[in-house]
Amino acid sequence: MIRTFRSDDLTELMHIWLNANLQAHGFIPADYWKSHFEQVKQLLDHAKSFRQRLTLHVYQKNEGAVHFYLREGFLIQSQAREDSTGETEYMMSWRNHL
């Protein structure tokens, strides 16, 4: 089920971010990811404050990232097969509705 992001979702999302990075990047010390935890919560909000619209590309199989961006208000605009990897990639966008 996809629903509108609620502020109480943020803690769970950040734990997903942390655990995914710890699993995917075993070659980087865990302390690196833990020390950037607070900055990541602020990064997307900071970018949103300067733009009326943001776009990004994310692999379809990166389900944690897809769910994160959906909860942050991004919408899937299109999907395409990336030639260099053969993987399906979503183009997602966020628009400030103020």
C-alpha positions as a printed NumPy array, in Angstrom:
array([[  0.   ,   0.   ,   0.   ],
       [  1.277,   3.439,  -0.886],
       [  0.162,   6.299,   1.312],
       [  1.153,   9.856,   2.064],
       [  4.323,  10.271,   4.099],
       [  3.783,  11.06 ,   7.778],
       [  6.449,  12.584,   9.97 ],
       [  6.366,   9.546,  12.27 ],
       [  7.586,   7.428,   9.297],
       [ 10.97 ,   9.122,   9.32 ],
       [ 12.55 ,   7.062,  12.1  ],
       [ 11.694,   3.775,  10.41 ],
       [ 12.88 ,   5.064,   7.034],
       [ 16.191,   6.148,   8.438],
       [ 16.739,   2.749,  10.025],
       [ 16.032,   1.166,   6.641],
       [ 18.588,   3.541,   5.096],
       [ 21.185,   2.676,   7.72 ],
       [ 20.666,  -1.088,   7.565],
       [ 20.669,  -1.105,   3.755],
       [ 23.953,   0.785,   3.627],
       [ 25.536,  -1.448,   6.247],
       [ 24.549,  -4.533,   4.237],
       [ 25.373,  -3.158,   0.789],
       [ 28.663,  -1.531,   1.713],
       [ 30.398,  -4.031,   3.978],
       [ 33.738,  -2.703,   2.746],
       [ 33.071,   0.67 ,   4.428],
       [ 33.291,   0.849,   8.238],
       [ 29.871,   0.896,   9.924],
       [ 30.839,   4.014,  11.875],
       [ 30.937,   5.961,   8.607],
       [ 27.22 ,   5.346,   7.957],
       [ 26.262,   5.868,  11.579],
       [ 28.062,   9.207,  11.69 ],
       [ 26.1  ,  10.43 ,   8.648],
       [ 22.703,   9.34 ,   9.95 ],
       [ 21.526,  12.793,  11.048],
       [ 22.841,  14.539,   7.94 ],
       [ 20.868,  12.278,   5.601],
       [ 17.58 ,  13.117,   7.407],
       [ 18.3  ,  16.786,   6.681],
       [ 19.698,  16.499,   3.149],
       [ 16.489,  15.866,   1.214],
       [ 14.572,  18.519,   3.161],
       [ 17.359,  20.989,   2.432],
       [ 17.21 ,  20.237,  -1.298],
       [ 13.422,  20.602,  -1.296],
       [ 13.655,  24.019,   0.334],
       [ 15.596,  25.403,  -2.654],
       [ 13.652,  23.871,  -5.509],
       [ 10.114,  23.748,  -6.767],
       [ 10.845,  20.401,  -8.432],
       [ 13.384,  17.599,  -8.02 ],
       [ 13.952,  14.621, -10.309],
       [ 16.016,  11.494,  -9.813],
       [ 16.64 ,   8.039, -11.22 ],
       [ 16.518,   4.917,  -9.074],
       [ 16.716,   1.228,  -9.917],
       [ 13.388,  -0.585,  -9.683],
       [ 15.033,  -3.384,  -7.686],
       [ 16.255,  -0.902,  -5.075],
       [ 12.934,  -1.258,  -3.277],
       [ 14.074,   0.46 ,  -0.093],
       [ 15.058,   3.59 ,  -2.012],
       [ 11.884,   3.513,  -4.116],
       [  9.719,   3.328,  -0.99 ],
       [ 11.756,   6.062,   0.678],
       [ 11.266,   8.451,  -2.253],
       [  7.564,   7.611,  -2.524],
       [  7.141,   8.429,   1.151],
       [  9.023,  11.689,   0.591],
       [  6.408,  12.713,  -1.968],
       [  8.181,  11.656,  -5.172],
       [  6.116,  10.078,  -7.935],
       [  7.227,   7.605, -10.578],
       [  7.054,   9.438, -13.899],
       [  8.491,   6.79 , -16.213],
       [ 10.543,   3.642, -16.339],
       [ 13.131,   2.454, -18.821],
       [ 15.743,  -0.224, -19.225],
       [ 19.202,   1.179, -18.622],
       [ 21.435,   0.051, -21.485],
       [ 24.66 ,  -0.2  , -19.505],
       [ 23.249,  -2.482, -16.784],
       [ 20.116,  -3.972, -18.346],
       [ 18.224,  -3.008, -15.196],
       [ 14.89 ,  -1.19 , -15.074],
       [ 15.221,   2.325, -13.751],
       [ 12.484,   4.695, -12.577],
       [ 12.546,   8.412, -13.233],
       [ 10.88 ,   9.994, -10.206],
       [  9.973,  13.586,  -9.493],
       [  8.856,  15.696,  -6.572],
       [  7.019,  18.999,  -6.905],
       [  6.464,  21.629,  -4.226],
       [  2.714,  22.101,  -3.961],
       [  2.825,  25.333,  -1.977]])
